[in-house]
Amino acid sequence: MEDKTLKIICQCGAKNVAQAVEIFKETDLPYKKAKKLVTGCNKTCCRRPLRALYNMIEFLKDSDEHKGNIDFEEIDFLIDQMNER
């Protein structure tokens, strides 16, 4: 079974999920600007998986106890849905 973090999250930027996680963790930018760091574009083709990942990471940053994990199953599902279009 393939590692879900190695799956390409956006064809435009050719970044995988693991790279997007690192970019989102390291920035304090709002979603729209942070998305450009990952994709390098303004397209909405990958909005659902990227927005979900961004929200999960923001929740972890804001959590006092840093409990919880990124739901890679959900991100994988959203990427598959995006690719089926």
N, C-alpha and C positions, 0 to 999 in steps of 0.2 A: 504494500500500500504506500502511495506516495506521501511525502511529508507535506502537510497542508501549508506550511509556512514558505515553501518554495514555489507555490503556485503564483503565476503572474496575476497581479490584482488589476493592472491597467495596461493595455497594449500600447497606449500612447507613450508612457514613460518607461515601459519595459521593466518596471520594478516588481519584485515579488512581495508577498505579504510580510515577510521578515524585515525587508528593507523599509516598507511603509511603516511598520511598527516602530522601528528605530527613529525614523524621521518625525513621526507624530510625538514620540516620547521626548524628543530633544527640542521641540518647538513650543512656544507659548502663543503662536499665531492662531487667529480664528480659522475655522474649517476652510473657508474659501481660499485663503492664502496658503494654508498648510497643504491643501490639495494640490496646488500648483507645484509645490516642492516635490511631490510624488509623481504627478502626471506630466508636468510641464505644459499643460494645455488648459483650456476652458471648457472642454467638452463635458457632457453629462453621461457619457456611456458607462462609466464605472462609479457613478454617484452612490448607488445603494451599498455596495460592499465597502467603499471608502468611508462613507458617512458612518456606517455601523462600526467600523474599526476605530475611527476617530472618536466616536462617542464612548466606546468601551475604554479606550486609553484615557480619555478625559475623566471618566468615572474613577479609574484607578488612581489617577493623579490627585483627584479631589478627596479620595477616601482617606480618612485619618489613619486607619489601620492597614491600608493597602491589602485588604482581603479581596479575594476574587481573582479571576483569571480572564484572559481574552478567550472568547468562545470561537475557536478556530473552525469548529463544525459549522456554525452559522455563517461565518465569512466564506467558507468553502462553498456552502449552499448558494449564497448570494452571487458568488463568482460564476458558478455553474449556470445559474439562471441568466445572468448577464451574457454569458457565452452562447446560450441557446437562441438568443434573439437574432 
